Amino acid sequence: MNETTVNKIIRKKVIWAEIKAKEQEYMRIQNQINELEQFQRDISFEVQKKINESQEIAEWLDSREYEALKRENNSK
């Protein structure tokens, strides 16, 4: 086997090792992306719960204000 052939075989092995390393890096980053997307969904869910709670409080306060105004108008 001549030197050129040996060099090509070594280069091919190096290239495949680099490809495997990049695939692993890609998978690691993809896992991070998946985790971040799940965190986004969790945060959105929590924010939506807070918005709903705030809306319920606003409706409750509006109802109390309406009742107070009604009582005030009836007493005049």
N, C-alpha and C positions, 0 to 999 in steps of 0.2 A: 504494500500500500504506500503510495507516495505522499509527500508532505501536503500537497494541495487537497487530496482526498481526506486526510486526517483533519486538516483545518476546516474543511466544509462540514464534516461530521460534528466536530466540536461546535462550530458556529450554529448548526442546526439545533443541537442540544441547548445551547445558550438561548437561542431564540424561543424555543419551547418553554424553557424555564421562565423567561421574561413574560411570555404569554400567560402562563399559569399564575405568576405573581400579579399581573394586571387583572386577571379574572377574579382573583381573591380580593384585590383592592376594590374592584367593581362591586362584588357581593357585599363587602363590608360597608361601602358607601350606600348601596341600595338598602341595606338593613337600617342604616341611620335615617335615610329618607323615610322609610316606612314608619319608624318610630316617631319621627317628627310629624308625619301626617296624622298618626294616631293622637299625638299630643294636641294637634290643631283641632281634631274632631272633639276631643275631650273638653278643650277650652271652649269651643263653640257651644257644646251642649251645656256647660256650666253657665256661660253668658246667657243663653236662651232661657235657662231656668230662672236666672236673676231678672231678666226682662219680664218674664211671665209673672213673677212674684211682684215686681214693681207695678205692673199693669193691674194686678188684682188689688193692690193697696190703693192705687189711684182710683179705681172703680169704687172701692169701699168708701174712700174719702168723698168722692163725688156724690155718692148716695147719701152720706151723712149731711153734706152741704145742702143737697136738694131737700132733704127732710127738714132741715133747719129753716131754710127759706120758705118752705110750705107752711110750717108752723108760724113763722113770722107774719106771713101774708094772711093767714087765718085769724090771727089775733088782732089784726087792724080793723 
